[in-house]
Amino acid sequence: MAALLSCYMGLVIVSIASGPIMAFFAGQKTVANTWIQADASPATVKIILFLVVVGLVAAKADIAVGRDNSMMAPLEILAYSFITGVLIAGTVFSYLPLETQTAVIGQTKIVHFLKDYYTIWLVAPIVLIVFVSSRRRS
């Protein structure tokens, strides 16, 4: 669950901070009298920022799923793990340039689901959380 929540945190932080970070790496902004002029693409900055946030938050969070001894606990863990993986892959894929996305989709039959159903991958964890929490209350 921590990794899943960190995905949403990563999405928010990337949408807020990628512009200023990209301006820093383009040499347009200074931080502590330091500036860097690099040829970092926006996709690279967004992907690295997203993965760093996901990694840091998931590693430091202490949120557990399925602590009860019911039969659903392993299924919940599998569902959360699957959705988290798909959400991370879909988000990284969405940050890639359109030409790269098209090339990757042309080489595989599965990856297009990441792009075509990205909105579903964003909403599915919320539906799963509501379903699991309502099941626990009853």
LUMKOL-595786 format. One line per 4 residues: number of its first residue (from 1); for each residue x, y, z of N, C-alpha, C. Coordinates in steps of 0.05 Angstrom, whole numbers, always signed. Layout:
REM LUMKOL-595786
NUM	X,Y,Z,X,Y,Z,X,Y,Z; ...
This chain:
REM LUMKOL-595786
1	+17,-24,+0,+0,+0,+0,+17,+25,+0; +40,+24,+14,+58,+47,+15,+68,+54,-13; +75,+35,-29,+85,+40,-56,+63,+52,-73; +38,+42,-69,+16,+52,-84,+11,+82,-77
5	+11,+88,-52,+7,+116,-44,+30,+133,-53; +54,+122,-53,+77,+138,-62,+76,+144,-92; +62,+127,-108,+58,+132,-136,+42,+158,-140; +20,+160,-124,+4,+185,-126,+20,+209,-117
9	+36,+206,-96,+52,+228,-87,+72,+236,-109; +84,+216,-121,+102,+221,-143,+90,+236,-166; +65,+228,-173,+51,+242,-195,+47,+272,-188; +39,+277,-163,+34,+305,-155,+60,+320,-155
13	+81,+309,-143,+107,+323,-142,+118,+328,-170; +116,+309,-188,+126,+313,-215,+110,+335,-229; +84,+336,-225,+68,+357,-238,+75,+384,-227; +83,+386,-202,+90,+412,-190,+119,+420,-195
17	+137,+401,-191,+166,+408,-190,+181,+403,-215; +170,+390,-235,+186,+383,-259,+194,+408,-275; +176,+428,-275,+183,+453,-289,+207,+468,-278; +206,+474,-252,+229,+487,-240,+255,+470,-241
21	+253,+444,-238,+277,+427,-239,+288,+427,-268; +270,+426,-287,+279,+427,-315,+292,+453,-322; +281,+475,-311,+293,+502,-315,+321,+503,-302; +325,+490,-279,+351,+489,-267,+371,+474,-284
25	+363,+451,-295,+381,+435,-311,+385,+448,-339; +368,+466,-347,+372,+480,-372,+389,+505,-369; +397,+511,-344,+413,+534,-338,+398,+560,-336; +371,+558,-333,+355,+582,-331,+350,+591,-303
29	+355,+574,-283,+351,+581,-255,+376,+573,-239; +381,+587,-218,+404,+580,-201,+393,+571,-174; +408,+554,-161,+402,+545,-134,+428,+547,-119; +428,+563,-97,+453,+568,-81,+476,+576,-99
33	+471,+596,-116,+491,+606,-135,+503,+584,-153; +488,+564,-158,+497,+542,-176,+477,+539,-198; +487,+535,-222,+469,+529,-244,+483,+508,-261; +466,+492,-274,+476,+470,-291,+463,+473,-318
37	+479,+471,-338,+468,+471,-365,+472,+443,-377; +451,+427,-377,+453,+400,-387,+432,+396,-409; +436,+375,-424,+417,+368,-445,+397,+347,-435; +388,+350,-410,+369,+331,-399,+341,+335,-412
41	+330,+314,-422,+303,+317,-434,+282,+319,-412; +259,+331,-418,+238,+332,-398,+229,+305,-389; +229,+285,-407,+221,+258,-399,+241,+247,-379; +267,+251,-383,+287,+241,-364,+283,+253,-336
45	+279,+279,-335,+275,+293,-310,+250,+283,-296; +228,+280,-310,+203,+271,-298,+205,+242,-288; +217,+225,-304,+220,+197,-297,+237,+194,-272; +260,+207,-272,+278,+204,-249,+265,+216,-224
49	+253,+239,-226,+239,+251,-203,+217,+233,-193; +201,+222,-211,+179,+204,-203,+190,+179,-188; +210,+166,-200,+221,+142,-188,+235,+147,-161; +248,+170,-159,+261,+178,-133,+240,+181,-112
53	+218,+196,-118,+197,+200,-98,+184,+174,-90; +178,+157,-110,+166,+131,-104,+184,+114,-87; +209,+114,-94,+228,+98,-79,+232,+107,-50; +235,+134,-47,+239,+145,-20,+215,+141,-2
57	+192,+148,-13,+168,+146,+4,+161,+117,+10; +163,+100,-9,+156,+72,-4,+176,+59,+15; +201,+67,+14,+221,+56,+32,+218,+66,+61; +209,+90,+64,+207,+102,+91,+179,+99,+103
61	+159,+92,+88,+132,+90,+98,+128,+64,+115; +111,+66,+134,+106,+42,+151,+76,+37,+149; +66,+30,+125,+38,+24,+121,+37,-5,+112; +21,-21,+126,+19,-49,+119,-9,-56,+110
65	-10,-75,+93,-36,-85,+82,-39,-114,+89; -62,-122,+96,-68,-150,+100,-56,-161,+125; -57,-146,+147,-46,-156,+172,-64,-177,+185; -88,-177,+177,-106,-197,+188,-99,-225,+177
69	-109,-246,+190,-102,-273,+181,-123,-285,+163; -139,-269,+150,-160,-279,+133,-148,-290,+107; -165,-303,+92,-157,-315,+67,-152,-293,+45; -164,-270,+49,-162,-248,+29,-135,-233,+31
73	-121,-235,+53,-96,-220,+57,-76,-225,+34; -70,-249,+26,-52,-253,+4,-63,-242,-22; -89,-245,-26,-101,-234,-51,-99,-204,-52; -103,-191,-28,-100,-162,-27,-72,-153,-34
77	-53,-167,-23,-25,-160,-28,-18,-163,-58; -28,-185,-70,-24,-189,-99,-37,-167,-115; -62,-160,-108,-76,-139,-123,-62,-112,-120; -54,-105,-96,-40,-80,-92,-13,-80,-107
81	+1,-102,-106,+27,-103,-120,+23,-101,-150; +3,-115,-161,-2,-113,-190,-9,-85,-198; -28,-73,-184,-37,-46,-192,-14,-26,-188; +2,-29,-167,+25,-11,-163,+44,-13,-186
85	+51,-38,-194,+69,-42,-216,+59,-30,-242; +34,-35,-248,+22,-24,-272,+21,+6,-271; +14,+18,-248,+13,+47,-246,+41,+59,-250; +61,+47,-238,+89,+58,-242,+97,+55,-271
89	+92,+32,-283,+100,+28,-311,+84,+47,-330; +58,+50,-325,+42,+68,-341,+50,+97,-338; +58,+105,-314,+66,+133,-310,+93,+138,-324; +112,+120,-320,+138,+123,-334,+134,+124,-364
93	+117,+106,-374,+111,+105,-403,+98,+131,-412; +81,+143,-396,+67,+168,-404,+86,+191,-406; +109,+190,-391,+128,+212,-392,+147,+210,-416; +148,+187,-429,+165,+184,-453,+155,+201,-476
97	+173,+210,-493,+164,+225,-517,+145,+208,-534; +128,+220,-549,+108,+206,-566,+121,+188,-586; +144,+196,-597,+157,+179,-617,+167,+153,-604; +177,+155,-580,+187,+131,-565,+163,+113,-558
101	+141,+125,-549,+117,+110,-542,+108,+94,-567; +107,+107,-589,+97,+95,-614,+116,+72,-622; +142,+76,-619,+161,+54,-626,+158,+30,-608; +154,+35,-582,+151,+13,-563,+125,-1,-567
105	+104,+13,-572,+78,+1,-577,+79,-16,-602; +94,-7,-622,+96,-23,-647,+111,-49,-644; +127,-51,-623,+143,-75,-619,+131,-96,-600; +109,-89,-586,+97,-107,-567,+67,-106,-568
109	+54,-126,-559,+25,-127,-560,+13,-120,-533; +29,-117,-512,+18,-113,-485,+21,-84,-476; +42,-71,-484,+48,-44,-474,+26,-23,-481; +12,-27,-502,-8,-7,-510,-30,-5,-488
113	-33,-26,-472,-53,-25,-450,-45,-3,-430; -19,+1,-426,-10,+22,-408,-20,+49,-416; -18,+54,-442,-26,+81,-453,-56,+83,-456; -68,+62,-468,-97,+63,-475,-115,+64,-450
117	-106,+52,-429,-123,+50,-404,-110,+64,-381; -94,+84,-386,-80,+98,-364,-99,+110,-344; -122,+121,-352,-141,+132,-334,-152,+110,-315; -157,+86,-327,-166,+64,-310,-145,+56,-290
121	-119,+56,-298,-98,+49,-279,-96,+70,-257; -103,+95,-262,-103,+115,-241,-126,+112,-222; -149,+102,-232,-173,+100,-215,-175,+73,-201; -164,+52,-213,-166,+25,-202,-156,+22,-173
125	-134,+35,-165,-126,+32,-137,-146,+44,-118; -158,+65,-126,-179,+78,-108,-202,+59,-105; -211,+46,-127,-233,+27,-126,-225,+3,-108; -200,-6,-111,-191,-28,-95,-190,-21,-65
129	-181,+2,-59,-180,+11,-31,-208,+13,-19; -227,+24,-34,-255,+26,-25,-266,-2,-21; -261,-20,-39,-271,-48,-37,-260,-62,-13; -234,-60,-9,-221,-74,+13,-229,-63,+40
133	-230,-36,+41,-238,-24,+67,-267,-30,+74; -285,-30,+54,-313,-37,+60,-316,-66,+67; -300,-83,+56,-301,-112,+63,-292,-116,+92; -272,-101,+101,-262,-104,+128,-282,-94,+148
137	-298,-74,+141,-317,-62,+160,-341,-81,+165; -347,-97,+145,-371,-114,+148,-364,-141,+162
